[in-house]
Amino acid sequence: MFSKIKIADILVDSIPFIQEFRDRVIVIKYGGSAQQNLDLRDKFARDIILLYMLGIKPIIIHGGGPKITQMLQQFNVDNKFIDGVRVTSKEAMKIVEMVLSGYINRELTFFFNYHGVKAIGVSGKDSMLFKAKPKNFELFGYTGEITEVNISILQKLLDDGFVPIIAPIAAGDSIDHPGFNINADSVACEIAKAINAHKVIFLTDIKGVLDANGELISTITPSDAKKYKNDGVITGGMIPKIDACVSCINSGVKKVHIIDGRILHSILLELFTINGIGTQIIPE
């Protein structure tokens, strides 16, 4: 009986959060074990159904780094990173798009539809959803940065009741351009800024932002993030993620969350409980 009462208390405590988020757009960067583990993927799909039924409008951007690395190695194509950012040659770009748009996006879209989510899979090339420019062509090749987001397409999908599942591939500036490989964290941030999302959530394979002792930091501001980078607390692949978070906050997104996607129902725990489970990035 006690456990049933506790469940009821949790449901009642979630009411203010449900009221706050109803009709709001929440952008979710979906990656790591949550994307690769079948059981976690199943639970994530059910969580998205719940968000949808509560009147929340999710937009999902997926990554695919491990699969890209595997395929690059299989085809003997260079697989190099600089400061956590993948270097994308013209040859690698073909494989990146094949993996992200041709394999992962199709698979995820089918999976979500199978579980009752009215999902549609797209990339930045579809209806010119977003355009890009080179991040630094000499260093990173066809790794790009978004320059423009066509929010009218996204808004129409949301208004029609679809959950967009987005592959982080952008169109170039000419018909023969191979396109750009965009960091999925950056895509989530740029879409959130363009569509004025209420929140951005990054699912990762760690608890959140960790201090020098490996302990979770529950809340940080942009100035905290700068200090942690300078002190070497934030390094490697966490750098572009934190940079994307800070960019979101500086552009008006209310909160950004980094949470552990390996925890079942991690999104629900972060959104609908007082303490949450990860790191939240908030304005100064």
C-alpha positions as a LaTeX table, in Angstrom:
\begin{tabular}{lrrr}
\hline
Residue & $x$ (\AA) & $y$ (\AA) & $z$ (\AA) \\
\hline
Met1 & 0.00 & 0.00 & 0.00 \\
Phe2 & 2.82 & 2.42 & 0.89 \\
Ser3 & 4.41 & 2.02 & $-2.55$ \\
Lys4 & 1.10 & 2.75 & $-4.26$ \\
Ile5 & 0.66 & 5.92 & $-2.18$ \\
Lys6 & 4.23 & 6.94 & $-3.09$ \\
Ile7 & 3.44 & 6.51 & $-6.79$ \\
Ala8 & 0.34 & 8.69 & $-6.35$ \\
Asp9 & 2.45 & 11.36 & $-4.61$ \\
Ile10 & 4.90 & 11.36 & $-7.52$ \\
Leu11 & 2.07 & 11.77 & $-10.01$ \\
Val12 & 0.60 & 14.68 & $-8.04$ \\
Asp13 & 4.03 & 16.33 & $-7.73$ \\
Ser14 & 4.40 & 16.17 & $-11.53$ \\
Ile15 & 1.25 & 18.24 & $-12.20$ \\
Pro16 & 2.97 & 21.68 & $-12.13$ \\
Phe17 & 5.60 & 20.44 & $-14.59$ \\
Ile18 & 2.97 & 18.99 & $-16.93$ \\
Gln19 & 1.12 & 22.30 & $-16.86$ \\
Glu20 & 4.31 & 24.23 & $-17.60$ \\
Phe21 & 5.41 & 22.06 & $-20.52$ \\
Arg22 & 2.04 & 21.56 & $-22.23$ \\
Asp23 & 2.06 & 22.90 & $-25.82$ \\
Arg24 & 5.80 & 23.61 & $-25.49$ \\
Val25 & 8.46 & 22.43 & $-27.90$ \\
Ile26 & 11.20 & 20.32 & $-26.31$ \\
Val27 & 14.24 & 19.42 & $-28.40$ \\
Ile28 & 15.89 & 16.10 & $-27.52$ \\
Lys29 & 19.37 & 15.03 & $-28.64$ \\
Tyr30 & 19.09 & 11.25 & $-28.71$ \\
Gly31 & 22.31 & 9.26 & $-28.69$ \\
Gly32 & 24.62 & 6.97 & $-26.77$ \\
Ser33 & 23.36 & 3.77 & $-25.16$ \\
Ala34 & 19.78 & 5.06 & $-25.18$ \\
Gln35 & 19.91 & 4.88 & $-28.97$ \\
Gln36 & 21.83 & 1.61 & $-29.30$ \\
Asn37 & 20.38 & $-0.56$ & $-26.51$ \\
Leu38 & 17.10 & $-2.17$ & $-27.61$ \\
Asp39 & 15.47 & $-2.10$ & $-24.16$ \\
Leu40 & 16.44 & 1.54 & $-23.56$ \\
Arg41 & 15.20 & 2.41 & $-27.04$ \\
Asp42 & 11.88 & 0.74 & $-26.29$ \\
Lys43 & 11.47 & 2.67 & $-23.03$ \\
Phe44 & 12.49 & 5.93 & $-24.74$ \\
Ala45 & 9.82 & 5.43 & $-27.41$ \\
Arg46 & 7.21 & 4.91 & $-24.70$ \\
Asp47 & 8.40 & 8.06 & $-22.91$ \\
Ile48 & 7.96 & 10.05 & $-26.14$ \\
Ile49 & 4.42 & 8.68 & $-26.47$ \\
Leu50 & 3.68 & 9.94 & $-22.96$ \\
Leu51 & 5.11 & 13.39 & $-23.71$ \\
Tyr52 & 3.00 & 13.51 & $-26.87$ \\
Met53 & $-0.16$ & 12.50 & $-24.98$ \\
Leu54 & 0.51 & 15.21 & $-22.40$ \\
Gly55 & 0.48 & 17.84 & $-25.12$ \\
Ile56 & 4.26 & 18.32 & $-25.30$ \\
Lys57 & 5.84 & 18.68 & $-28.75$ \\
Pro58 & 9.15 & 16.78 & $-28.97$ \\
Ile59 & 11.71 & 17.19 & $-31.75$ \\
Ile60 & 14.36 & 14.44 & $-31.79$ \\
Ile61 & 17.86 & 14.84 & $-33.25$ \\
His62 & 19.89 & 11.64 & $-33.32$ \\
Gly63 & 23.60 & 11.00 & $-33.48$ \\
Gly64 & 25.44 & 7.96 & $-34.76$ \\
Gly65 & 29.11 & 8.38 & $-33.92$ \\
Pro66 & 29.94 & 4.75 & $-32.99$ \\
Lys67 & 28.30 & 3.37 & $-36.15$ \\
Ile68 & 30.05 & 5.98 & $-38.31$ \\
Thr69 & 33.40 & 5.06 & $-36.76$ \\
Gln70 & 32.72 & 1.36 & $-37.36$ \\
Met71 & 31.86 & 1.93 & $-41.03$ \\
Leu72 & 34.81 & 4.26 & $-41.65$ \\
Gln73 & 37.13 & 1.61 & $-40.26$ \\
Gln74 & 35.44 & $-1.07$ & $-42.34$ \\
Phe75 & 36.03 & 0.94 & $-45.52$ \\
Asn76 & 39.57 & 1.98 & $-44.44$ \\
Val77 & 38.68 & 5.69 & $-44.40$ \\
Asp78 & 40.48 & 8.01 & $-41.96$ \\
Asn79 & 38.67 & 8.46 & $-38.65$ \\
Lys80 & 40.13 & 11.51 & $-36.91$ \\
Phe81 & 38.96 & 13.92 & $-34.21$ \\
Ile82 & 40.26 & 17.34 & $-33.18$ \\
Asp83 & 39.04 & 18.68 & $-29.80$ \\
Gly84 & 36.17 & 16.22 & $-29.88$ \\
Val85 & 35.06 & 17.23 & $-33.40$ \\
Arg86 & 35.11 & 14.68 & $-36.23$ \\
Val87 & 37.18 & 15.52 & $-39.31$ \\
Thr88 & 35.07 & 14.70 & $-42.39$ \\
Ser89 & 36.80 & 14.18 & $-45.74$ \\
Lys90 & 34.81 & 14.04 & $-48.97$ \\
Glu91 & 35.14 & 10.25 & $-48.96$ \\
Ala92 & 34.06 & 10.08 & $-45.31$ \\
Met93 & 31.08 & 12.35 & $-45.98$ \\
Lys94 & 29.50 & 9.71 & $-48.22$ \\
Ile95 & 29.74 & 7.14 & $-45.46$ \\
Val96 & 28.52 & 9.58 & $-42.78$ \\
Glu97 & 25.38 & 10.36 & $-44.80$ \\
Met98 & 24.82 & 6.70 & $-45.61$ \\
Val99 & 24.95 & 5.80 & $-41.91$ \\
Leu100 & 22.97 & 8.74 & $-40.51$ \\
Ser101 & 20.31 & 9.29 & $-43.17$ \\
Gly102 & 20.19 & 5.93 & $-44.89$ \\
Tyr103 & 20.43 & 3.60 & $-41.92$ \\
Ile104 & 19.98 & 5.11 & $-38.45$ \\
Asn105 & 17.28 & 7.64 & $-39.33$ \\
Arg106 & 15.18 & 5.09 & $-41.23$ \\
Glu107 & 15.56 & 2.52 & $-38.47$ \\
Leu108 & 14.61 & 4.94 & $-35.71$ \\
Thr109 & 11.66 & 6.36 & $-37.61$ \\
Phe110 & 10.24 & 2.88 & $-38.18$ \\
Phe111 & 10.89 & 1.94 & $-34.56$ \\
Phe112 & 9.02 & 4.97 & $-33.19$ \\
Asn113 & 6.11 & 4.51 & $-35.59$ \\
Tyr114 & 5.92 & 0.84 & $-34.62$ \\
His115 & 5.55 & 1.90 & $-30.97$ \\
Gly116 & 2.76 & 4.34 & $-31.73$ \\
Val117 & 4.69 & 7.59 & $-32.18$ \\
Lys118 & 3.56 & 9.50 & $-35.28$ \\
Ala119 & 7.15 & 10.07 & $-36.42$ \\
Ile120 & 8.67 & 11.26 & $-39.68$ \\
Gly121 & 12.38 & 11.02 & $-40.49$ \\
Val122 & 14.22 & 13.85 & $-42.25$ \\
Ser123 & 17.71 & 15.30 & $-42.65$ \\
Gly124 & 18.79 & 18.88 & $-43.18$ \\
Lys125 & 18.66 & 18.25 & $-46.92$ \\
Asp126 & 14.91 & 17.50 & $-46.87$ \\
Ser127 & 12.99 & 20.65 & $-47.86$ \\
Met128 & 16.25 & 22.47 & $-47.10$ \\
Leu129 & 15.49 & 22.13 & $-43.40$ \\
Phe130 & 18.87 & 23.61 & $-42.56$ \\
Lys131 & 21.88 & 24.92 & $-44.46$ \\
Ala132 & 25.49 & 25.04 & $-43.35$ \\
Lys133 & 28.98 & 26.34 & $-44.00$ \\
Pro134 & 32.39 & 24.77 & $-43.25$ \\
Lys135 & 33.37 & 24.90 & $-39.59$ \\
Asn136 & 36.98 & 25.26 & $-40.67$ \\
Phe137 & 37.59 & 23.50 & $-43.97$ \\
Glu138 & 41.37 & 23.23 & $-43.57$ \\
Leu139 & 40.99 & 21.52 & $-40.19$ \\
Phe140 & 37.67 & 19.68 & $-40.37$ \\
Gly141 & 36.83 & 19.28 & $-44.07$ \\
Tyr142 & 33.10 & 18.76 & $-44.62$ \\
Thr143 & 32.22 & 19.11 & $-40.96$ \\
Gly144 & 29.97 & 22.15 & $-40.90$ \\
Glu145 & 28.09 & 24.72 & $-38.86$ \\
Ile146 & 24.42 & 25.55 & $-39.42$ \\
Thr147 & 23.75 & 28.94 & $-40.99$ \\
Glu148 & 19.98 & 28.76 & $-41.48$ \\
Val149 & 17.03 & 26.73 & $-40.18$ \\
Asn150 & 13.73 & 26.55 & $-42.06$ \\
Ile151 & 11.39 & 26.54 & $-39.05$ \\
Ser152 & 8.26 & 26.70 & $-41.24$ \\
Ile153 & 8.82 & 23.05 & $-42.20$ \\
Leu154 & 9.32 & 22.00 & $-38.59$ \\
Gln155 & 6.33 & 24.01 & $-37.42$ \\
Lys156 & 4.10 & 22.40 & $-40.03$ \\
Leu157 & 5.20 & 18.92 & $-38.97$ \\
Leu158 & 4.50 & 19.74 & $-35.32$ \\
Asp159 & 1.13 & 21.33 & $-36.13$ \\
Asp160 & 0.18 & 18.21 & $-38.09$ \\
Gly161 & 0.97 & 16.05 & $-35.06$ \\
Phe162 & 4.28 & 14.58 & $-36.24$ \\
Val163 & 7.38 & 14.01 & $-34.14$ \\
Pro164 & 10.35 & 14.96 & $-36.37$ \\
Ile165 & 13.32 & 12.56 & $-36.20$ \\
Ile166 & 16.25 & 14.52 & $-37.63$ \\
Ala167 & 19.58 & 13.30 & $-39.04$ \\
Pro168 & 22.38 & 15.89 & $-38.63$ \\
Ile169 & 23.26 & 16.24 & $-42.32$ \\
Ala170 & 23.07 & 19.66 & $-44.01$ \\
Ala171 & 22.92 & 20.78 & $-47.61$ \\
Gly172 & 25.83 & 22.61 & $-49.20$ \\
Asp173 & 25.63 & 25.66 & $-51.45$ \\
Ser174 & 25.68 & 23.93 & $-54.85$ \\
Ile175 & 24.03 & 20.96 & $-56.55$ \\
Asp176 & 27.27 & 18.94 & $-56.65$ \\
His177 & 28.25 & 19.67 & $-53.04$ \\
Pro178 & 28.37 & 16.47 & $-50.89$ \\
Gly179 & 26.80 & 18.27 & $-47.95$ \\
Phe180 & 28.00 & 18.75 & $-44.39$ \\
Asn181 & 28.32 & 16.50 & $-41.37$ \\
Ile182 & 27.02 & 18.51 & $-38.40$ \\
Asn183 & 27.57 & 17.71 & $-34.74$ \\
Ala184 & 24.17 & 16.50 & $-33.51$ \\
Asp185 & 24.49 & 18.54 & $-30.32$ \\
Ser186 & 24.91 & 21.67 & $-32.43$ \\
Val187 & 21.92 & 20.74 & $-34.59$ \\
Ala188 & 19.77 & 20.36 & $-31.47$ \\
Cys189 & 20.90 & 23.76 & $-30.26$ \\
Glu190 & 20.37 & 25.58 & $-33.55$ \\
Ile191 & 16.92 & 24.08 & $-34.06$ \\
Ala192 & 15.97 & 24.95 & $-30.47$ \\
Lys193 & 17.08 & 28.56 & $-30.98$ \\
Ala194 & 15.28 & 28.90 & $-34.31$ \\
Ile195 & 11.97 & 27.46 & $-33.13$ \\
Asn196 & 12.14 & 29.07 & $-29.67$ \\
Ala197 & 12.07 & 25.74 & $-27.83$ \\
His198 & 11.29 & 25.69 & $-24.13$ \\
Lys199 & 14.00 & 23.15 & $-23.30$ \\
Val200 & 16.80 & 21.12 & $-24.82$ \\
Ile201 & 17.71 & 17.71 & $-23.41$ \\
Phe202 & 20.93 & 15.86 & $-24.25$ \\
Leu203 & 20.93 & 12.11 & $-23.57$ \\
Thr204 & 24.48 & 10.89 & $-22.91$ \\
Asp205 & 26.36 & 7.92 & $-21.45$ \\
Ile206 & 27.43 & 9.80 & $-18.32$ \\
Lys207 & 25.49 & 11.17 & $-15.35$ \\
Gly208 & 25.91 & 14.76 & $-16.54$ \\
Val209 & 28.72 & 17.28 & $-16.08$ \\
Leu210 & 31.18 & 15.92 & $-13.53$ \\
Asp211 & 33.61 & 17.87 & $-11.36$ \\
Ala212 & 37.30 & 17.08 & $-10.88$ \\
Asn213 & 36.38 & 14.37 & $-8.38$ \\
Gly214 & 33.89 & 12.71 & $-10.73$ \\
Glu215 & 30.87 & 13.99 & $-8.80$ \\
Leu216 & 27.75 & 15.24 & $-10.58$ \\
Ile217 & 27.33 & 19.01 & $-10.88$ \\
Ser218 & 23.57 & 19.56 & $-10.73$ \\
Thr219 & 23.49 & 23.15 & $-12.01$ \\
Ile220 & 25.93 & 25.31 & $-13.97$ \\
Thr221 & 25.81 & 28.68 & $-15.74$ \\
Pro222 & 27.68 & 29.78 & $-18.90$ \\
Ser223 & 30.41 & 31.40 & $-16.77$ \\
Asp224 & 30.77 & 28.16 & $-14.78$ \\
Ala225 & 31.12 & 26.24 & $-18.06$ \\
Lys226 & 33.90 & 28.56 & $-19.23$ \\
Lys227 & 35.77 & 28.09 & $-15.95$ \\
Tyr228 & 35.42 & 24.29 & $-16.08$ \\
Lys229 & 36.79 & 24.23 & $-19.64$ \\
Asn230 & 39.74 & 26.45 & $-18.70$ \\
Asp231 & 40.47 & 24.26 & $-15.66$ \\
Gly232 & 40.40 & 21.06 & $-17.74$ \\
Val233 & 37.33 & 19.67 & $-15.94$ \\
Ile234 & 35.35 & 19.71 & $-19.20$ \\
Thr235 & 37.36 & 18.08 & $-22.00$ \\
Gly236 & 37.10 & 16.04 & $-25.22$ \\
Gly237 & 33.66 & 15.30 & $-26.61$ \\
Met238 & 32.00 & 17.18 & $-23.73$ \\
Ile239 & 33.41 & 20.49 & $-25.07$ \\
Pro240 & 31.15 & 20.79 & $-28.16$ \\
Lys241 & 28.20 & 19.59 & $-26.06$ \\
Ile242 & 28.75 & 22.28 & $-23.43$ \\
Asp243 & 29.37 & 24.90 & $-26.13$ \\
Ala244 & 26.01 & 23.97 & $-27.69$ \\
Cys245 & 24.31 & 24.21 & $-24.28$ \\
Val246 & 25.75 & 27.66 & $-23.59$ \\
Ser247 & 24.79 & 28.86 & $-27.07$ \\
Cys248 & 21.20 & 27.73 & $-26.41$ \\
Ile249 & 21.03 & 29.56 & $-23.08$ \\
Asn250 & 22.55 & 32.74 & $-24.52$ \\
Ser251 & 19.90 & 32.67 & $-27.26$ \\
Gly252 & 16.91 & 32.49 & $-24.94$ \\
Val253 & 16.31 & 28.79 & $-24.27$ \\
Lys254 & 15.11 & 28.60 & $-20.67$ \\
Lys255 & 17.04 & 25.49 & $-19.60$ \\
Val256 & 19.29 & 22.86 & $-21.11$ \\
His257 & 19.68 & 19.43 & $-19.53$ \\
Ile258 & 22.44 & 16.81 & $-19.84$ \\
Ile259 & 21.21 & 13.48 & $-18.50$ \\
Asp260 & 22.20 & 9.83 & $-18.37$ \\
Gly261 & 20.29 & 8.02 & $-21.12$ \\
Arg262 & 21.30 & 4.66 & $-19.63$ \\
Ile263 & 18.75 & 5.20 & $-16.85$ \\
Leu264 & 15.28 & 3.91 & $-17.69$ \\
His265 & 12.78 & 6.75 & $-18.22$ \\
Ser266 & 15.54 & 9.33 & $-17.68$ \\
Ile267 & 13.63 & 12.02 & $-19.59$ \\
Leu268 & 10.54 & 11.60 & $-17.41$ \\
Leu269 & 12.65 & 11.71 & $-14.24$ \\
Glu270 & 14.38 & 14.90 & $-15.38$ \\
Leu271 & 11.25 & 16.69 & $-16.56$ \\
Phe272 & 8.67 & 15.68 & $-13.97$ \\
Thr273 & 10.54 & 15.43 & $-10.67$ \\
Ile274 & 11.77 & 18.29 & $-8.50$ \\
Asn275 & 15.42 & 17.27 & $-8.25$ \\
Gly276 & 15.91 & 15.68 & $-11.68$ \\
Ile277 & 18.79 & 13.32 & $-12.34$ \\
Gly278 & 21.40 & 15.19 & $-14.41$ \\
Thr279 & 22.98 & 18.58 & $-14.97$ \\
Gln280 & 20.91 & 21.62 & $-15.86$ \\
Ile281 & 22.47 & 24.63 & $-17.59$ \\
Ile282 & 20.68 & 27.87 & $-16.73$ \\
Pro283 & 21.20 & 31.60 & $-17.41$ \\
Glu284 & 23.47 & 33.62 & $-15.13$ \\
\hline
\end{tabular}
